[in-house]
Amino acid sequence: MAAETHQQLLERAQAAAEAARQAAESAQAYADQIALSLGALAHGAGGGIDPFVFRLAIFILAVFVGYFVVWAVTPALHTPLMSVTNAISSVIVVGALLSVGVDLASDTMDGIPGEGTLWARLFGFIALILASVNIFGGFLVTERMLAMYKKKG
């Protein structure tokens, strides 16, 4: 088996990225259809949607879409997908750092932090830990997968 040239590898990577983009667009189209259906159903029932129920529905849909997108990805797309999740996790880290430092920006009276800052700091810290685990784990998995393509010898 002849070694693939850089051009062939680049073309394969571009094809894989295009397939991932199409899968993401399809998932978004499904989510939009479901959201429109739920909105029409709730509007037809004679009342507005409770914001908690609406957010819970979005979270559940995101879990299903994420599950099916990840499991539908071919092995050739795992490395680019891991890189994308690392990029998303870096955005989460920035938000978590802002949340952890929230009492620095909030109004304090006599050194007592504002209301809700303890919860914001706690959830920000948890988000920071989970995003860090995702980033470092993603780098380890990516490194391991890239090592599979290196020539032995």
DSSP file with accessible surface (Angstrom, degrees, kcal/mol):
  #  RESIDUE AA STRUCTURE BP1 BP2  ACC     N-H-->O    O-->H-N    N-H-->O    O-->H-N    TCO  KAPPA ALPHA  PHI   PSI    X-CA   Y-CA   Z-CA
    1    1 A M              0   0  227      0, 0.0     2,-0.1     0, 0.0     3,-0.1   0.000 360.0 360.0 360.0 122.8    0.0    0.0    0.0
    2    2 A A        -     0   0   87      1,-0.1     2,-0.2     0, 0.0     0, 0.0  -0.483 360.0-105.1 -74.0 145.9    1.5    3.2   -1.1
    3    3 A A        -     0   0   72     -2,-0.1     2,-0.2     1,-0.1    -1,-0.1  -0.468  37.9-113.8 -69.4 142.3    1.8    6.0    1.4
    4    4 A E        -     0   0   72     -2,-0.2    -1,-0.1     1,-0.1     2,-0.1  -0.526  28.8-122.4 -77.0 145.4   -0.8    8.8    0.9
    5    5 A T     >  -     0   0   75     -2,-0.2     4,-2.3     1,-0.1     5,-0.2  -0.324  25.2-106.4 -80.5 167.9    0.5   12.1   -0.1
    6    6 A H  H  > S+     0   0  166      1,-0.2     4,-2.7     2,-0.2     5,-0.2   0.878 121.3  55.7 -61.7 -36.1   -0.1   15.3    1.9
    7    7 A Q  H  > S+     0   0  110      1,-0.2     4,-2.5     2,-0.2    -1,-0.2   0.922 107.9  47.7 -64.1 -41.2   -2.5   16.4   -0.8
    8    8 A Q  H  > S+     0   0   91      2,-0.2     4,-2.3     1,-0.2    -1,-0.2   0.903 112.7  48.9 -66.2 -40.6   -4.6   13.2   -0.5
    9    9 A L  H  X S+     0   0   80     -4,-2.3     4,-2.5     2,-0.2    -2,-0.2   0.905 111.2  50.6 -64.3 -40.3   -4.6   13.5    3.3
   10   10 A L  H  X S+     0   0   85     -4,-2.7     4,-2.6     2,-0.2    -2,-0.2   0.922 110.4  49.2 -63.8 -41.6   -5.7   17.1    3.0
   11   11 A E  H  X S+     0   0  101     -4,-2.5     4,-2.4     1,-0.2    -2,-0.2   0.905 111.3  49.4 -65.0 -39.0   -8.5   16.2    0.6
   12   12 A R  H  X S+     0   0  130     -4,-2.3     4,-2.4     2,-0.2    -1,-0.2   0.910 111.3  49.4 -65.8 -40.3   -9.6   13.4    3.0
   13   13 A A  H  X S+     0   0   53     -4,-2.5     4,-2.6     2,-0.2    -2,-0.2   0.907 111.2  49.5 -65.3 -39.8   -9.6   15.8    5.9
   14   14 A Q  H  X S+     0   0  115     -4,-2.6     4,-2.4     2,-0.2    -2,-0.2   0.905 110.8  49.5 -66.1 -39.3  -11.6   18.4    4.0
   15   15 A A  H  X S+     0   0   62     -4,-2.4     4,-2.3     2,-0.2    -2,-0.2   0.908 111.5  49.4 -64.6 -39.4  -14.1   15.7    3.0
   16   16 A A  H  X S+     0   0   15     -4,-2.4     4,-2.3     2,-0.2    -2,-0.2   0.912 110.7  49.6 -65.9 -41.0  -14.4   14.6    6.6
   17   17 A A  H  X S+     0   0   56     -4,-2.6     4,-2.4     1,-0.2    -2,-0.2   0.898 110.2  51.0 -65.2 -38.4  -14.9   18.3    7.7
   18   18 A E  H  X S+     0   0   77     -4,-2.4     4,-2.5     2,-0.2    -2,-0.2   0.914 109.4  50.3 -65.2 -40.7  -17.6   18.7    5.1
   19   19 A A  H  X S+     0   0   45     -4,-2.3     4,-2.3     1,-0.2    -2,-0.2   0.909 110.8  49.5 -64.1 -39.3  -19.4   15.6    6.3
   20   20 A A  H  X S+     0   0   42     -4,-2.3     4,-2.4     2,-0.2    -2,-0.2   0.907 110.1  50.9 -66.0 -39.5  -19.3   16.9    9.9
   21   21 A R  H  X S+     0   0  106     -4,-2.4     4,-2.5     2,-0.2    -2,-0.2   0.930 110.6  48.6 -63.4 -42.7  -20.7   20.2    8.8
   22   22 A Q  H  X S+     0   0  102     -4,-2.5     4,-2.3     1,-0.2    -2,-0.2   0.900 110.8  50.8 -65.1 -38.0  -23.5   18.5    7.0
   23   23 A A  H  X S+     0   0   46     -4,-2.3     4,-2.5     2,-0.2    -1,-0.2   0.916 110.7  49.1 -65.4 -40.1  -24.3   16.4   10.0
   24   24 A A  H  X S+     0   0   55     -4,-2.4     4,-2.4     2,-0.2    -2,-0.2   0.906 110.8  49.8 -66.2 -40.0  -24.3   19.4   12.2
   25   25 A E  H  X S+     0   0  100     -4,-2.5     4,-2.3     2,-0.2    -1,-0.2   0.906 111.0  49.6 -65.0 -39.1  -26.7   21.3    9.8
   26   26 A S  H  X S+     0   0   61     -4,-2.3     4,-2.4     2,-0.2    -2,-0.2   0.924 110.9  49.6 -65.1 -42.6  -29.0   18.3    9.8
   27   27 A A  H  X S+     0   0   15     -4,-2.5     4,-2.5     1,-0.2    -2,-0.2   0.903 111.2  49.5 -63.1 -40.2  -29.0   18.1   13.6
   28   28 A Q  H  X S+     0   0  123     -4,-2.4     4,-2.6     2,-0.2    -1,-0.2   0.902 109.2  52.1 -66.4 -37.7  -29.8   21.8   13.8
   29   29 A A  H  X S+     0   0   45     -4,-2.3     4,-2.4     2,-0.2    -2,-0.2   0.928 110.6  48.1 -64.0 -41.9  -32.6   21.4   11.3
   30   30 A Y  H  X S+     0   0  146     -4,-2.4     4,-2.4     1,-0.2    -2,-0.2   0.923 112.2  49.0 -63.0 -44.2  -34.1   18.6   13.3
   31   31 A A  H  X S+     0   0   29     -4,-2.5     4,-2.7     1,-0.2    -2,-0.2   0.909 110.8  50.5 -63.3 -40.0  -33.8   20.6   16.5
   32   32 A D  H  X S+     0   0   86     -4,-2.6     4,-2.6     2,-0.2    -1,-0.2   0.916 110.6  49.4 -64.0 -41.7  -35.5   23.6   14.9
   33   33 A Q  H  X S+     0   0  119     -4,-2.4     4,-2.4     2,-0.2    -2,-0.2   0.921 112.7  46.9 -63.7 -42.7  -38.3   21.4   13.7
   34   34 A I  H  X S+     0   0   71     -4,-2.4     4,-2.8     2,-0.2     5,-0.2   0.922 112.3  49.9 -66.1 -41.7  -38.9   20.0   17.1
   35   35 A A  H  X S+     0   0   40     -4,-2.7     4,-2.6     1,-0.2    -2,-0.2   0.915 111.5  48.6 -63.9 -41.3  -38.7   23.4   18.7
   36   36 A L  H  X S+     0   0  130     -4,-2.6     4,-2.6     2,-0.2     5,-0.2   0.915 112.3  49.1 -64.1 -40.8  -41.2   24.8   16.3
   37   37 A S  H  X S+     0   0   79     -4,-2.4     4,-2.6    -5,-0.2    -2,-0.2   0.926 112.3  47.3 -64.3 -44.5  -43.5   21.8   16.9
   38   38 A L  H  X S+     0   0   71     -4,-2.8     4,-2.7     2,-0.2     5,-0.2   0.905 112.9  49.4 -63.8 -40.5  -43.3   22.2   20.7
   39   39 A G  H  X S+     0   0   27     -4,-2.6     4,-2.6    -5,-0.2    -2,-0.2   0.923 112.7  46.4 -65.0 -42.9  -43.9   25.9   20.4
   40   40 A A  H  X S+     0   0   69     -4,-2.6     4,-2.5     2,-0.2    -2,-0.2   0.910 113.1  50.4 -65.9 -38.4  -46.9   25.4   18.2
   41   41 A L  H  X S+     0   0  125     -4,-2.6     4,-1.3    -5,-0.2    -2,-0.2   0.935 113.6  44.2 -65.2 -44.8  -48.2   22.7   20.5
   42   42 A A  H  <>S+     0   0   26     -4,-2.7     5,-1.3     2,-0.2     4,-0.3   0.890 114.0  49.9 -68.4 -38.2  -47.8   24.8   23.6
   43   43 A H  H ><5S+     0   0  154     -4,-2.6     3,-1.2     1,-0.2    -1,-0.2   0.898 110.1  51.2 -66.7 -37.5  -49.3   27.8   21.9
   44   44 A G  H 3<5S+     0   0   68     -4,-2.5    -1,-0.2     1,-0.3    -2,-0.2   0.767  98.3  66.9 -70.5 -23.7  -52.3   25.7   20.8
   45   45 A A  T 3<5S-     0   0   87     -4,-1.3    -1,-0.3     2,-0.2    -2,-0.2   0.572 118.8-108.2 -74.9  -8.1  -52.8   24.5   24.3
   46   46 A G  T < 5S+     0   0   73     -3,-1.2     2,-0.3    -4,-0.3    -3,-0.2   0.568  84.4  72.3  98.1   9.8  -53.8   28.0   25.3
   47   47 A G  S   <S-     0   0   37     -5,-1.3    -1,-0.3     3,-0.0    -2,-0.2  -0.965  77.1 -98.7-150.2 166.8  -50.8   29.1   27.3
   48   48 A G        -     0   0   78     -2,-0.3     2,-0.4    -3,-0.1    -9,-0.0  -0.346  46.3 -98.4 -79.7 166.3  -47.3   30.2   27.2
   49   49 A I        -     0   0   62     -2,-0.1    -1,-0.1     1,-0.0   -10,-0.0  -0.741  32.9-117.5 -88.6 133.9  -44.4   27.8   27.9
   50   50 A D     >  -     0   0   94     -2,-0.4     4,-2.5     1,-0.1     3,-0.3  -0.502  24.1-129.5 -64.5 131.3  -42.9   28.0   31.4
   51   51 A P  H  > S+     0   0   67      0, 0.0     4,-2.6     0, 0.0     5,-0.2   0.863 107.2  54.9 -56.6 -33.3  -39.3   29.0   30.9
   52   52 A F  H  > S+     0   0  136      2,-0.2     4,-2.6     1,-0.2     5,-0.2   0.934 109.4  46.3 -65.1 -43.5  -38.0   26.1   33.0
   53   53 A V  H  > S+     0   0   80     -3,-0.3     4,-2.6     2,-0.2    -1,-0.2   0.914 112.9  50.7 -64.6 -41.3  -39.9   23.6   30.8
   54   54 A F  H  X S+     0   0   87     -4,-2.5     4,-2.2     1,-0.2    -2,-0.2   0.941 113.1  44.6 -63.3 -44.5  -38.6   25.3   27.7
   55   55 A R  H  X S+     0   0  176     -4,-2.6     4,-2.4    -5,-0.2    -1,-0.2   0.884 112.5  52.1 -68.3 -37.0  -35.0   25.2   28.9
   56   56 A L  H  X S+     0   0   76     -4,-2.6     4,-2.7    -5,-0.2    -1,-0.2   0.913 109.0  50.6 -64.6 -40.6  -35.4   21.6   30.1
   57   57 A A  H  X S+     0   0   27     -4,-2.6     4,-2.6     2,-0.2    -2,-0.2   0.914 110.3  49.5 -63.4 -41.5  -36.7   20.6   26.6
   58   58 A I  H  X S+     0   0   86     -4,-2.2     4,-2.5     2,-0.2    -2,-0.2   0.924 111.0  50.1 -63.8 -40.6  -33.8   22.3   24.9
   59   59 A F  H  X S+     0   0  135     -4,-2.4     4,-2.2     2,-0.2    -2,-0.2   0.937 111.6  47.6 -63.6 -44.4  -31.3   20.5   27.3
   60   60 A I  H  X S+     0   0   77     -4,-2.7     4,-2.3     1,-0.2    -2,-0.2   0.922 112.6  49.2 -65.1 -41.2  -32.9   17.1   26.6
   61   61 A L  H  X S+     0   0   36     -4,-2.6     4,-3.0     1,-0.2     5,-0.2   0.906 109.3  52.8 -63.1 -39.4  -32.9   17.7   22.8
   62   62 A A  H  X S+     0   0   57     -4,-2.5     4,-2.8     2,-0.2     5,-0.2   0.895 107.9  51.5 -64.0 -38.1  -29.2   18.8   23.0
   63   63 A V  H  X S+     0   0   78     -4,-2.2     4,-2.6     2,-0.2    -2,-0.2   0.948 113.3  44.0 -63.5 -46.0  -28.4   15.6   24.9
   64   64 A F  H  X S+     0   0  115     -4,-2.3     4,-2.5     2,-0.2     5,-0.2   0.931 115.5  47.2 -65.2 -45.5  -30.1   13.5   22.2
   65   65 A V  H  X S+     0   0   44     -4,-3.0     4,-2.6     1,-0.2     5,-0.2   0.937 113.6  48.4 -62.8 -44.1  -28.6   15.4   19.3
   66   66 A G  H  X S+     0   0   33     -4,-2.8     4,-2.6    -5,-0.2     5,-0.3   0.919 111.2  50.8 -62.0 -42.5  -25.2   15.3   20.8
   67   67 A Y  H  X S+     0   0  128     -4,-2.6     4,-2.3    -5,-0.2    -2,-0.2   0.953 114.7  41.9 -60.8 -48.1  -25.5   11.5   21.5
   68   68 A F  H  X S+     0   0  127     -4,-2.5     4,-1.1     2,-0.2    -1,-0.2   0.861 114.3  51.2 -72.9 -31.9  -26.5   10.7   17.9
   69   69 A V  H  X S+     0   0   42     -4,-2.6     4,-0.6    -5,-0.2     3,-0.3   0.948 112.6  45.7 -67.8 -44.5  -24.0   13.1   16.3
   70   70 A V  H >< S+     0   0   74     -4,-2.6     3,-0.9    -5,-0.2    -2,-0.2   0.926 115.3  45.6 -67.0 -42.0  -21.1   11.7   18.3
   71   71 A W  H 3< S+     0   0  185     -4,-2.3    -1,-0.2    -5,-0.3    -2,-0.2   0.698 109.7  55.9 -76.5 -16.3  -22.0    8.0   17.6
   72   72 A A  H 3< S+     0   0   78     -4,-1.1     2,-0.3    -3,-0.3    -1,-0.2   0.552  83.8 107.0 -88.7  -6.2  -22.7    8.7   13.9
   73   73 A V  S << S-     0   0   26     -3,-0.9     5,-0.0    -4,-0.6    -3,-0.0  -0.535  70.9-128.2 -77.1 133.3  -19.2   10.1   13.4
   74   74 A T    >   -     0   0   78     -2,-0.3     3,-1.9     1,-0.1     4,-0.5  -0.395  27.2-106.4 -73.9 158.5  -16.8    7.8   11.5
   75   75 A P  G >  S+     0   0   93      0, 0.0     3,-1.1     0, 0.0     4,-0.5   0.819 118.7  63.9 -57.4 -28.5  -13.4    7.1   13.1
   76   76 A A  G 3  S+     0   0   50      1,-0.2     3,-0.2     2,-0.1   -60,-0.1   0.770 103.4  49.0 -66.6 -22.2  -11.8    9.4   10.5
   77   77 A L  G <> S+     0   0   14     -3,-1.9     4,-2.4     1,-0.2    -1,-0.2   0.490  85.2  89.0 -95.1  -4.0  -13.7   12.3   12.0
   78   78 A H  H <> S+     0   0   71     -3,-1.1     4,-2.7    -4,-0.5     5,-0.2   0.914  86.4  50.5 -63.6 -41.1  -12.9   11.7   15.7
   79   79 A T  H  > S+     0   0   23     -4,-0.5     4,-2.1     2,-0.2    -1,-0.2   0.955 113.5  43.3 -66.0 -47.3   -9.7   13.7   15.7
   80   80 A P  H  > S+     0   0   53      0, 0.0     4,-2.1     0, 0.0    -1,-0.2   0.911 114.9  51.8 -63.0 -36.4  -11.3   16.9   14.1
   81   81 A L  H  X S+     0   0   49     -4,-2.4     4,-2.5     1,-0.2    -2,-0.2   0.915 108.1  51.0 -64.6 -39.5  -14.3   16.5   16.3
   82   82 A M  H  X S+     0   0   44     -4,-2.7     4,-2.1    -5,-0.2    -1,-0.2   0.902 108.5  52.2 -64.2 -37.8  -12.1   16.3   19.4
   83   83 A S  H  X S+     0   0   61     -4,-2.1     4,-1.9     1,-0.2    -1,-0.2   0.903 109.0  49.9 -65.3 -38.1  -10.3   19.5   18.2
   84   84 A V  H  X S+     0   0   81     -4,-2.1     4,-2.5     1,-0.2    -2,-0.2   0.925 109.6  50.2 -67.1 -41.4  -13.7   21.2   17.9
   85   85 A T  H  X S+     0   0   45     -4,-2.5     4,-2.5     1,-0.2    -1,-0.2   0.867 108.1  54.0 -66.5 -32.5  -14.7   20.1   21.4
   86   86 A N  H  X S+     0   0   15     -4,-2.1     4,-1.8     2,-0.2    -1,-0.2   0.905 108.3  49.4 -64.9 -38.9  -11.5   21.4   22.8
   87   87 A A  H  X S+     0   0   54     -4,-1.9     4,-1.4     2,-0.2    -2,-0.2   0.919 111.9  47.9 -65.7 -40.7  -12.2   24.8   21.2
   88   88 A I  H  X S+     0   0   95     -4,-2.5     4,-2.0     1,-0.2     3,-0.3   0.917 109.5  53.5 -66.0 -39.5  -15.6   24.8   22.7
   89   89 A S  H  X S+     0   0    4     -4,-2.5     4,-2.4     1,-0.2    -1,-0.2   0.851 102.3  58.1 -65.1 -31.3  -14.2   23.8   26.1
   90   90 A S  H  X S+     0   0   56     -4,-1.8     4,-1.8     2,-0.2    -1,-0.2   0.883 105.2  50.2 -66.8 -33.7  -11.8   26.7   25.9
   91   91 A V  H  X S+     0   0  104     -4,-1.4     4,-2.2    -3,-0.3    -2,-0.2   0.909 109.3  51.8 -67.2 -39.3  -14.8   29.1   25.6
   92   92 A I  H  X S+     0   0   78     -4,-2.0     4,-2.9     1,-0.2    -2,-0.2   0.892 106.0  55.0 -63.1 -38.2  -16.4   27.4   28.6
   93   93 A V  H  X S+     0   0   28     -4,-2.4     4,-2.7     2,-0.2    -1,-0.2   0.921 106.7  50.5 -62.3 -41.3  -13.1   27.9   30.6
   94   94 A V  H  X S+     0   0   89     -4,-1.8     4,-2.0     1,-0.2    -1,-0.2   0.942 113.0  45.7 -62.7 -45.0  -13.3   31.7   29.8
   95   95 A G  H  X S+     0   0   38     -4,-2.2     4,-2.2     1,-0.2    -2,-0.2   0.899 112.5  51.2 -64.1 -39.1  -16.9   31.8   31.0
   96   96 A A  H  X S+     0   0    5     -4,-2.9     4,-2.8     2,-0.2     5,-0.2   0.902 108.2  51.4 -66.6 -39.7  -16.1   29.7   34.1
   97   97 A L  H  X S+     0   0   97     -4,-2.7     4,-1.9     1,-0.2    -1,-0.2   0.901 110.2  49.5 -64.0 -39.2  -13.2   32.0   35.0
   98   98 A L  H  < S+     0   0  126     -4,-2.0    -1,-0.2    -5,-0.2    -2,-0.2   0.896 112.2  48.8 -64.2 -38.5  -15.5   35.0   34.7
   99   99 A S  H >< S+     0   0   33     -4,-2.2     3,-1.4     1,-0.2    -2,-0.2   0.891 108.9  51.9 -69.6 -38.7  -18.1   33.2   36.9
  100  100 A V  H 3< S+     0   0   39     -4,-2.8     3,-0.5     1,-0.3    -1,-0.2   0.896 112.7  46.0 -64.9 -35.7  -15.5   32.3   39.6
  101  101 A G  T >X S+     0   0   25     -4,-1.9     3,-1.1    -5,-0.2     4,-0.7   0.137  79.0 116.5 -93.0  23.5  -14.3   35.9   39.7
  102  102 A V  H X>  +     0   0   44     -3,-1.4     4,-1.3     1,-0.3     3,-0.9   0.837  67.3  58.7 -65.7 -33.2  -17.9   37.3   39.9
  103  103 A D  H 34 S+     0   0   36     -3,-0.5    -1,-0.3     1,-0.3    11,-0.1   0.739  96.9  63.5 -73.8 -14.5  -17.6   38.8   43.4
  104  104 A L  H <4 S+     0   0  150     -3,-1.1    -1,-0.3     1,-0.2    -2,-0.2   0.825 112.0  36.1 -71.1 -28.9  -14.7   41.0   42.1
  105  105 A A  H << S+     0   0   90     -3,-0.9    -2,-0.2    -4,-0.7    -1,-0.2   0.596 104.2  86.3 -98.4 -13.9  -17.1   42.6   39.8
  106  106 A S  S  < S-     0   0   37     -4,-1.3     2,-0.3     1,-0.1    -3,-0.0  -0.408  88.5 -92.8 -86.8 166.0  -20.3   42.7   41.9
  107  107 A D        -     0   0  145     -2,-0.1     2,-0.4     6,-0.1     7,-0.3  -0.548  42.4-165.3 -74.6 133.7  -21.2   45.3   44.5
  108  108 A T        -     0   0   75     -2,-0.3     2,-0.5     5,-0.1     3,-0.0  -0.957   9.7-155.2-122.4 142.8  -20.1   44.5   48.0
  109  109 A M  B >  S-A  112   0A 146      3,-1.6     3,-2.0    -2,-0.4    -2,-0.0  -0.977  80.2 -17.4-118.0 121.0  -21.3   46.1   51.1
  110  110 A D  T 3  S-     0   0  160     -2,-0.5    -1,-0.2     1,-0.3     0, 0.0   0.865 126.7 -55.5  55.8  36.3  -18.9   46.0   54.1
  111  111 A G  T 3  S+     0   0   66      1,-0.2    -1,-0.3    -3,-0.0    -3,-0.0   0.487 107.1 127.4  80.5   0.3  -16.9   43.3   52.4
  112  112 A I  B <   -A  109   0A 117     -3,-2.0    -3,-1.6     1,-0.0    -1,-0.2  -0.813  60.7-123.5 -93.0 125.4  -19.9   40.9   52.0
  113  113 A P        -     0   0   57      0, 0.0    -5,-0.1     0, 0.0     3,-0.1  -0.235  33.6 -92.8 -66.4 157.3  -20.3   39.7   48.5
  114  114 A G    >   -     0   0   23     -7,-0.3     3,-1.4     1,-0.2     4,-0.3  -0.063  55.2 -73.3 -64.3 167.8  -23.5   40.3   46.6
  115  115 A E  T 3  S+     0   0  206      1,-0.2    -1,-0.2     2,-0.1     0, 0.0  -0.383 115.7  16.3 -66.2 135.8  -26.4   37.8   46.6
  116  116 A G  T 3> S+     0   0   42     -3,-0.1     4,-2.1    -2,-0.1    -1,-0.2   0.385  87.1 113.4  88.0  -5.0  -25.8   34.8   44.4
  117  117 A T  H <> S+     0   0   13     -3,-1.4     4,-2.6     1,-0.2     5,-0.2   0.848  72.4  57.7 -71.3 -29.9  -22.1   35.1   44.1
  118  118 A L  H  > S+     0   0  130     -4,-0.3     4,-2.5     2,-0.2    -1,-0.2   0.941 110.1  43.5 -63.9 -44.8  -21.5   31.9   46.1
  119  119 A W  H  > S+     0   0  158      2,-0.2     4,-2.9     1,-0.2     5,-0.3   0.898 113.6  51.4 -65.9 -41.4  -23.5   29.8   43.7
  120  120 A A  H  X S+     0   0   29     -4,-2.1     4,-2.2     1,-0.2    -1,-0.2   0.924 112.5  45.9 -62.1 -42.1  -22.0   31.5   40.7
  121  121 A R  H  X S+     0   0  101     -4,-2.6     4,-2.4     2,-0.2    -2,-0.2   0.906 113.4  49.7 -67.0 -41.3  -18.5   30.9   42.1
  122  122 A L  H  X S+     0   0   80     -4,-2.5     4,-2.5     2,-0.2    -2,-0.2   0.958 115.2  41.8 -63.0 -50.2  -19.4   27.2   42.9
  123  123 A F  H  X S+     0   0  124     -4,-2.9     4,-2.6     1,-0.2    -1,-0.2   0.862 113.7  53.9 -67.8 -33.5  -20.9   26.4   39.5
  124  124 A G  H  X S+     0   0    2     -4,-2.2     4,-2.4    -5,-0.3    -1,-0.2   0.913 109.2  48.3 -64.1 -39.9  -18.1   28.3   37.8
  125  125 A F  H  X S+     0   0  114     -4,-2.4     4,-2.5     2,-0.2    -2,-0.2   0.930 112.1  48.4 -66.9 -43.3  -15.5   26.3   39.6
  126  126 A I  H  X S+     0   0   73     -4,-2.5     4,-2.7     1,-0.2     5,-0.2   0.929 112.6  48.9 -62.2 -43.5  -17.3   23.0   38.7
  127  127 A A  H  X S+     0   0   34     -4,-2.6     4,-2.7     1,-0.2     5,-0.3   0.899 109.9  52.4 -62.8 -38.5  -17.5   24.1   35.1
  128  128 A L  H  X S+     0   0   35     -4,-2.4     4,-2.2     2,-0.2    -2,-0.2   0.931 111.1  46.2 -63.8 -43.4  -13.8   25.0   35.1
  129  129 A I  H  X S+     0   0   81     -4,-2.5     4,-2.5     2,-0.2    -2,-0.2   0.948 115.2  45.8 -64.5 -48.0  -12.8   21.6   36.5
  130  130 A L  H  X S+     0   0  114     -4,-2.7     4,-2.3     1,-0.2    -2,-0.2   0.909 113.7  48.3 -65.2 -40.8  -15.0   19.7   34.0
  131  131 A A  H  X S+     0   0    6     -4,-2.7     4,-2.7    -5,-0.2    -1,-0.2   0.899 111.0  51.7 -66.9 -36.4  -13.9   21.8   31.0
  132  132 A S  H  X S+     0   0   35     -4,-2.2     4,-2.8    -5,-0.3     5,-0.3   0.918 109.2  49.5 -65.4 -42.7  -10.3   21.3   32.0
  133  133 A V  H  X S+     0   0   96     -4,-2.5     4,-2.6     1,-0.2     5,-0.3   0.927 112.2  49.3 -60.1 -42.3  -10.7   17.5   32.2
  134  134 A N  H  X S+     0   0   69     -4,-2.3     4,-2.4    -5,-0.2    -2,-0.2   0.923 112.8  46.8 -63.6 -43.2  -12.4   17.6   28.8
  135  135 A I  H  X S+     0   0   26     -4,-2.7     4,-2.4     2,-0.2    -2,-0.2   0.968 116.7  41.5 -65.6 -50.9   -9.6   19.7   27.3
  136  136 A F  H  X S+     0   0  134     -4,-2.8     4,-2.2     1,-0.2    -2,-0.2   0.906 116.5  49.3 -67.9 -37.7   -6.7   17.6   28.7
  137  137 A G  H  X S+     0   0   31     -4,-2.6     4,-2.6    -5,-0.3    -1,-0.2   0.902 110.1  52.4 -64.2 -38.8   -8.5   14.3   28.0
  138  138 A G  H  X S+     0   0    2     -4,-2.4     4,-2.7    -5,-0.3    -2,-0.2   0.907 108.6  49.4 -63.5 -41.4   -9.1   15.5   24.4
  139  139 A F  H  X S+     0   0  118     -4,-2.4     4,-2.7     2,-0.2    -1,-0.2   0.916 111.6  49.4 -64.4 -40.1   -5.5   16.3   23.9
  140  140 A L  H  X S+     0   0  127     -4,-2.2     4,-2.3     2,-0.2    -2,-0.2   0.932 113.5  45.4 -64.8 -43.0   -4.5   12.9   25.2
  141  141 A V  H  X S+     0   0   65     -4,-2.6     4,-2.6     2,-0.2     5,-0.2   0.920 113.5  49.9 -66.7 -42.3   -6.9   11.1   23.0
  142  142 A T  H  X S+     0   0   16     -4,-2.7     4,-2.8    -5,-0.2     5,-0.2   0.928 110.7  49.9 -61.5 -43.7   -5.9   13.2   20.0
  143  143 A E  H  X S+     0   0  112     -4,-2.7     4,-1.9     1,-0.2    -1,-0.2   0.921 111.6  48.8 -61.2 -41.3   -2.2   12.5   20.6
  144  144 A R  H  X S+     0   0  195     -4,-2.3     4,-0.9    -5,-0.2    -2,-0.2   0.910 112.5  47.5 -66.0 -40.2   -3.0    8.8   20.9
  145  145 A M  H >X S+     0   0   28     -4,-2.6     3,-0.6     1,-0.2     4,-0.5   0.897 111.1  50.5 -69.6 -38.3   -5.0    8.8   17.6
  146  146 A L  H >< S+     0   0   80     -4,-2.8     3,-1.1     1,-0.2     4,-0.4   0.842 103.5  60.4 -68.1 -30.1   -2.3   10.8   15.8
  147  147 A A  H >< S+     0   0   48     -4,-1.9     3,-0.8     1,-0.2    -1,-0.2   0.787  94.4  64.8 -66.3 -24.4    0.3    8.3   17.0
  148  148 A M  H << S+     0   0  127     -4,-0.9    -1,-0.2    -3,-0.6    -2,-0.2   0.772 101.2  50.1 -68.1 -24.6   -1.6    5.6   15.2
  149  149 A Y  T << S+     0   0  150     -3,-1.1    -1,-0.2    -4,-0.5    -2,-0.2   0.524  88.7 102.0 -92.4  -6.4   -0.8    7.3   11.9
  150  150 A K  S <  S-     0   0  128     -3,-0.8     2,-0.2    -4,-0.4    -3,-0.0  -0.526  80.9-107.5 -77.5 147.5    2.9    7.6   12.5
  151  151 A K        -     0   0  187     -2,-0.2     2,-0.3     1,-0.1    -1,-0.1  -0.504  31.8-134.0 -73.4 139.4    5.2    5.1   10.8
  152  152 A K              0   0  196     -2,-0.2    -1,-0.1    -3,-0.0     0, 0.0  -0.704 360.0 360.0 -92.8 143.6    6.7    2.6   13.1
  153  153 A G              0   0  129     -2,-0.3    -2,-0.0     0, 0.0     0, 0.0  -0.834 360.0 360.0 142.0 360.0   10.3    1.8   12.9
